[in-house]
Amino acid sequence: MEDKGGSFVHLITPQCQLISSLIPTPSRSNASARSESKEEEPPCHLNMLLLNRQKLKLDQISTHCSRVSFVNMEKVAILAMFLGLCVSQLGGSVAQQYWTPANATFYGGSDASGTMNGACGYDNLYNDGYGTNSTALSAALWGDGKSCGACYAITCDASRTNGCKAGTSITVTATNFCPQSYNDGGVCNSPRKHFDMSQPAWETIGQYKDGIVPVNYARTTCKRTGGIRFTISGHDYFNNVLVTNVGGSGAVSAVSVKGSGTSWTTMSRNWGANWQNGAYLTGQSLSFKVQTDDGRSVQADNVALAYWKYGDTYVSYNNFY
């Protein structure tokens, strides 16, 4: 199937594929009733399989399907169940957005050791909850560090290259910045949308010999293990907090801190995933509020007890689950 601007086909699960078999095509009488229209609507199951190509959202699919006459009402219940399962397995953000074309290369070596200590400020990507499924973003996606921690579902576009590994996709976390350069053809130069992925992540979808492949991507939900992590550095009257292992949207848009003897104070972005303020918090237990770029927020109370130390990492009991 030709894929213009991306398709859900690569990520459709067996449960989703069952939907087409559960939806009968319109009866002959129904077809006759619509024969006066200039163009007959395509069968519901074709709308599902050509979802992105037809630029229809899942709620539109549901609306259209409701107009089809079902002989057996049990199929309606089954359809609803599998449709919901399809959405949940694709991931909330992915299921609601269209795929966008881009390109992808790789860096960091076969063990991804060269991807550590990137422009987001993450130190060891294993310790910070991200592992080797990471990527650097071009300027068009970077947003001056606002995209740090965001997750992207990426699939190789086989309609534009022979370098794809068929039927594969991967979710990666933004951990670094791919700077503009004119020595390598400027693949990360603005306004190009480009992912410079860790080599292990890239080789999940592309063949090593090709080096660069066209891809389609969409923001998706970040699935993390454990709580949000706060690494505190600095000194009295200067607190720098690196916020990592953030679930949900993954991209942090605001952070506030409260000491046991002070009120809530807003922190400002220092760089990447680092947040700072000048409050005197030494000797107080610390609580944090974290907001992500989708507007959701989590409050982590008493994450660091009064004897906390600069240089240590403290983990909350909650996250954006």
C-alpha positions in Angstrom: 0.0 0.0 0.0 1.4 3.4 -0.9 2.0 5.5 2.2 1.7 9.3 1.8 2.6 11.1 4.9 2.4 8.0 7.1 0.1 5.3 7.9 -1.2 3.3 10.8 -0.7 0.1 8.9 2.7 -0.6 10.4 1.3 -0.5 13.9 -2.1 -2.1 13.4 -2.3 -5.1 15.8 -4.1 -8.4 15.0 -7.0 -7.2 17.1 -7.4 -4.1 15.0 -7.3 -6.2 11.8 -10.2 -8.2 13.1 -12.4 -5.1 12.9 -12.6 -5.3 9.1 -14.0 -8.9 9.3 -16.6 -7.8 11.8 -18.1 -5.0 9.7 -20.3 -6.2 6.8 -20.5 -4.1 3.7 -23.8 -2.3 3.2 -26.7 -4.4 1.9 -27.9 -4.2 -1.7 -31.0 -2.2 -0.5 -28.9 0.3 1.4 -26.6 0.7 -1.5 -29.6 1.5 -3.7 -30.9 4.1 -1.3 -27.6 5.9 -1.7 -27.3 5.5 -5.4 -28.5 9.1 -6.0 -25.4 10.6 -4.3 -22.5 11.6 -6.6 -20.0 9.5 -4.8 -20.7 6.5 -2.6 -18.8 6.4 0.7 -16.2 3.7 0.9 -17.0 0.7 3.1 -16.3 1.2 6.8 -13.6 -1.4 6.9 -11.7 0.4 4.2 -11.9 3.6 6.2 -10.3 1.8 9.1 -7.4 0.4 7.1 -6.8 3.7 5.2 -7.3 5.8 8.4 -4.4 8.3 7.9 -4.6 8.3 4.2 -8.3 9.4 4.3 -7.4 11.8 7.2 -10.2 10.4 9.4 -10.0 10.1 13.1 -11.2 7.1 15.1 -14.3 9.0 16.3 -15.3 9.7 12.6 -14.8 6.0 11.8 -17.2 5.1 14.7 -19.8 7.7 13.5 -19.7 6.3 9.9 -19.8 2.7 11.2 -22.9 3.5 13.2 -24.8 4.2 9.9 -24.1 0.7 8.6 -26.9 -1.8 9.1 -25.8 -4.7 11.2 -27.7 -8.0 10.9 -26.3 -9.4 14.2 -26.2 -6.8 17.1 -23.6 -9.0 18.9 -21.1 -7.7 16.3 -21.7 -4.2 17.5 -20.5 -5.0 21.0 -17.5 -7.0 19.6 -16.7 -4.1 17.3 -16.7 -1.6 20.2 -14.5 -3.8 22.3 -11.9 -4.3 19.6 -12.0 -0.7 18.5 -11.2 0.4 22.0 -8.4 -2.2 22.3 -7.0 -0.9 19.0 -6.8 2.6 20.3 -5.2 1.6 23.6 -2.5 -0.5 21.9 -1.6 2.3 19.5 -1.2 4.6 22.5 -3.3 7.7 23.2 -1.3 10.3 21.5 -0.4 8.2 18.5 -4.0 7.2 18.0 -5.2 10.8 17.9 -2.6 12.2 15.6 -1.5 11.9 12.0 1.9 10.6 11.1 4.4 13.2 9.9 7.2 12.5 7.4 10.8 13.0 8.5 14.2 11.4 8.1 16.4 9.4 10.5 20.1 8.6 10.9 22.0 7.1 13.9 25.0 7.9 16.1 26.6 6.7 19.4 28.0 3.3 18.4 26.5 -0.1 18.6 26.2 0.0 22.4 24.8 3.6 22.4 27.6 4.7 24.7 28.1 7.8 22.6 24.5 9.0 23.3 25.1 9.7 27.1 25.4 13.2 28.5 23.4 14.9 25.8 22.0 18.4 25.5 19.0 17.6 27.8 21.3 17.1 30.7 20.6 13.5 31.2 23.7 11.8 32.5 23.5 8.0 32.3 20.5 7.2 30.2 20.1 3.8 32.0 20.1 5.4 35.4 17.7 8.1 34.2 15.1 5.6 32.9 15.6 5.9 29.2 18.0 3.1 28.1 19.2 3.0 24.5 15.9 3.9 22.8 16.8 7.5 22.5 17.2 10.2 19.8 18.6 13.6 19.2 16.2 16.1 17.5 16.8 18.6 14.8 16.1 22.3 15.5 12.6 22.0 14.0 11.7 19.5 16.8 14.0 20.6 19.6 12.1 23.7 20.8 15.1 25.0 22.8 15.0 22.0 25.0 11.3 21.9 25.6 11.0 18.6 23.8 13.4 16.8 26.3 11.8 13.7 27.5 9.1 13.6 24.8 8.4 10.2 23.2 8.0 9.5 19.5 6.7 6.5 17.7 8.8 6.0 14.6 8.3 3.7 11.6 10.4 3.5 8.5 8.6 4.5 5.3 9.0 1.6 2.9 7.2 3.5 0.2 10.3 5.8 -0.1 13.2 3.4 0.4 14.3 -0.2 0.3 16.3 0.3 3.5 13.4 -0.5 5.9 13.0 -3.6 8.0 9.5 -4.5 7.2 6.7 -4.3 9.8 8.8 -2.7 12.5 8.4 0.4 14.6 10.0 1.8 17.8 9.3 4.4 20.5 12.2 6.6 21.4 12.8 9.4 23.9 14.3 12.8 23.0 17.5 13.1 25.0 19.8 15.2 22.8 20.0 18.0 20.2 21.2 17.4 16.7 23.0 20.6 15.7 22.9 22.3 12.4 25.9 21.4 10.2 26.9 21.9 6.6 29.6 19.2 6.6 27.1 16.3 6.4 24.6 17.6 4.0 22.8 19.5 6.8 20.4 16.7 7.7 19.5 18.4 11.0 19.3 22.0 9.5 16.1 23.9 10.0 13.4 23.5 8.8 14.1 19.8 8.4 12.5 17.4 10.8 15.1 14.8 11.6 15.8 12.1 14.2 19.4 11.2 14.9 18.7 8.0 16.8 20.9 5.8 18.9 22.3 3.1 16.7 20.5 0.2 18.5 17.2 2.0 18.1 17.7 2.9 14.5 18.7 -0.6 13.5 15.3 -1.8 14.8 13.7 -0.1 11.8 16.5 0.4 9.2 19.3 -1.6 7.5 22.7 -0.5 8.7 24.1 -0.2 5.1 21.7 2.6 4.3 22.7 5.0 7.1 19.7 7.3 6.5 16.0 6.4 5.9 12.8 8.3 5.5 10.4 7.8 8.4 7.0 8.7 9.7 6.6 9.8 13.3 4.0 10.8 15.9 4.2 11.9 19.6 3.1 9.1 21.8 2.7 8.3 25.5 5.9 7.7 27.5 5.7 4.5 29.5 8.1 4.6 32.5 8.9 2.3 35.4 8.8 3.8 38.9 8.5 7.4 40.0 9.8 10.7 38.7 13.4 11.3 39.6 14.8 14.6 41.0 18.6 15.1 41.0 19.5 18.1 43.1 22.7 20.0 42.5 24.0 23.5 43.3 24.4 25.2 46.7 22.6 27.5 49.2 20.4 29.9 47.3 20.9 28.1 44.0 19.1 24.9 43.5 19.3 23.1 40.2 17.0 20.1 39.8 17.3 17.6 36.9 13.9 16.0 36.4 13.9 12.6 34.7 11.9 9.4 34.1 8.8 11.4 33.4 5.8 9.4 32.1 2.8 10.5 30.1 3.7 13.3 27.7 7.3 13.1 29.0 8.1 16.7 28.1 8.2 18.9 31.2 6.8 22.4 30.8 6.8 23.7 34.4 8.3 22.8 37.8 7.6 24.2 41.3 9.3 23.3 44.6 8.1 23.7 48.2 10.2 23.3 51.4 8.6 22.2 54.6 9.1 25.7 55.9 8.3 27.7 52.7 5.5 28.1 50.3 5.5 26.9 46.6 8.0 28.7 44.4 8.3 28.5 40.7 11.5 27.1 39.1 12.7 28.3 35.6 14.3 26.2 32.9 18.1 26.4 33.2 18.8 24.2 30.2 17.3 21.0 28.8 15.6 19.1 31.6 17.3 21.2 34.4 15.2 23.5 36.5 16.5 26.2 38.9 15.6 28.7 41.5 17.3 30.8 44.2 15.2 29.8 47.3 17.0 28.8 50.5 15.8 25.2 51.0 18.6 23.6 53.0 17.4 21.6 55.9 13.8 21.4 54.7 12.0 18.4 53.2 11.1 19.1 49.6 8.0 18.6 47.5 7.7 19.1 43.8 5.0 19.9 41.3 5.7 18.8 37.7 3.6 19.8 34.7 4.0 18.4 31.2 3.3 20.0 27.9 -0.1 18.5 27.6 -1.3 20.4 30.7 -1.3 17.5 33.1 0.5 17.8 36.5 1.7 15.6 39.3 2.5 16.7 42.9 5.2 14.7 44.6 5.1 15.4 48.3 8.1 15.1 50.6 10.3 13.5 47.9 13.5 14.6 49.6 13.5 14.5 53.4 15.1 17.3 55.5 18.6 15.7 55.4 18.8 15.7 51.6 22.2 16.5 50.0 23.3 18.2 46.8 24.3 15.6 44.2 21.8 13.0 45.3 18.7 11.7 43.4 15.3 11.4 45.0 12.4 9.4 43.6 8.7 10.1 43.9 6.1 7.5 44.6 4.0 8.7 41.7 4.3 9.5 38.0 2.1 10.3 35.0 0.6 6.8 34.7 
